Amino acid sequence: MRFGFIVSKKVGGAVVRNTVRRRLKAVCAEALPVVAGGTDVVIRALPSAADVDFATLRAEVHRCLDRASR
């Protein structure tokens, strides 16, 4: 399976974008058992992702992955 991340300049400066991307990568690494093999997942970070804490980000990503796996 592959994960792709879209974090545009609307999210923030380079430091903020990289922080959001690293957080998303960590959440997706935790979610590997949930996602079926051979699946491609693309996550687009909205500007509000820069202000969200890690637990909320994790909950949202897991909710979307659960919904997509149905």
C-alpha positions in Angstrom: 0.0 0.0 0.0 1.1 3.6 -0.6 0.2 6.8 1.1 0.5 10.2 -0.6 0.2 13.6 1.1 -0.9 16.9 -0.4 0.1 19.8 1.8 -0.2 23.1 0.0 1.2 26.5 0.8 -2.2 27.5 2.2 -1.5 25.3 5.2 1.4 27.5 6.2 5.1 28.1 5.7 7.6 25.3 5.0 8.1 24.4 8.7 4.4 24.1 9.3 3.8 22.1 6.1 6.6 19.7 7.0 5.2 19.3 10.6 1.8 18.5 9.2 3.3 16.0 6.7 5.3 14.3 9.5 2.3 14.0 11.7 0.2 12.5 8.9 3.0 10.0 8.1 3.0 8.9 11.8 -0.7 8.5 11.9 -0.7 6.5 8.6 2.1 4.3 10.0 -0.2 3.4 12.9 -3.1 2.7 10.5 -1.3 0.2 8.3 -3.2 -2.8 9.8 -6.5 -1.1 8.9 -5.8 -0.5 5.3 -6.1 -3.3 2.8 -2.9 -4.3 0.9 -2.4 -2.9 -2.6 -4.4 0.2 -1.7 -3.3 3.7 -2.7 -4.4 6.5 -0.2 -4.0 10.2 -0.9 -4.6 12.6 2.0 -5.0 16.3 1.3 -4.3 18.5 4.3 -6.6 21.5 4.7 -5.3 24.7 6.3 -6.9 23.9 9.6 -4.6 20.8 9.9 -1.9 23.2 11.1 -3.8 24.1 14.2 -5.2 20.7 15.2 -3.5 18.6 17.9 -2.2 15.1 17.1 -5.0 13.2 18.8 -7.7 15.0 16.7 -5.7 14.5 13.5 -5.3 10.8 14.3 -9.1 10.5 15.0 -10.0 12.2 11.7 -7.6 10.1 9.6 -8.8 6.9 11.2 -12.4 7.9 10.6 -11.7 8.5 6.9 -9.8 5.3 6.5 -12.5 3.3 8.2 -15.1 4.9 6.0 -13.0 4.2 2.8 -12.4 0.6 3.7 -16.2 -0.2 3.8 
